[in-house]
Amino acid sequence: MIRRIIPKGVDFSNYTQEDINLMMSHINSYSRVKLGNKSSYDIFAFQYGKKILKSLGIQKFHRMKLPNP
């Protein structure tokens, strides 16, 4: 899924670890049908705890509700 954000052929060395953590946080916050409409973040947090995710720099992002135009 990271290739949806960073196209193939783009050098990863241009990104900081903070940039990568932010991208991974967004990707892992998506809910997936195969996971019972839970996100990868939710499954991992349930199995191993949020403390590990925090130490890895991964956080959960909630979808923002945008105002109707």
For each residue, the residues with C-beta under 8 A, 3 or more apart:
1: 4 5 27
2: 5 6 23 24 27
3: 6 7 8
4: 1
5: 1 2 23 26 27
6: 2 3 10 12 15 23
7: 3 10
8: 3
9:
10: 6 7 14
11: 14
12: 6 15 20
13:
14: 10 11
15: 6 12 19 20
16: 19 20
17: 20 21 57
18: 21 22 57
19: 15 16 22 23
20: 12 15 16 17 23 24
21: 17 18 24 25 56 57 58
22: 18 19 25 26
23: 2 5 6 19 20 26 27
24: 2 20 21 27 28 58
25: 21 22 28 29 41 57 58 59 60 61
26: 5 22 23 29 30 61
27: 1 2 5 23 24 30 40
28: 24 25 39 40 41 44 58 60
29: 25 26 39 41 60 61 62
30: 26 27 39 40
31: 35 37 38 39 42
32: 35 37 38 39 40
33: 36 37
34:
35: 31 32 38 39 40 42 43
36: 33
37: 31 32 33
38: 31 32 35 42 43
39: 28 29 30 31 32 35 42 43 60
40: 27 28 30 32 35 43 44
41: 25 28 29 44 45 53 58 60
42: 31 35 38 39 45 46 60
43: 35 38 39 40 46 47
44: 28 40 41 47 48 52 53
45: 41 42 48 49 50 53 60
46: 42 43
47: 43 44
48: 44 45 52 53
49: 45 52 53
50: 45 53 54
51: 54 55
52: 44 48 49 55 56
53: 41 44 45 48 49 50 56 58 59
54: 50 51 57 58 59
55: 51 52
56: 21 52 53
57: 17 18 21 25 54
58: 21 24 25 28 41 53 54
59: 25 53 54
60: 25 28 29 39 41 42 45
61: 25 26 29
62: 29
63:
64:
65:
66:
67:
68:
69:
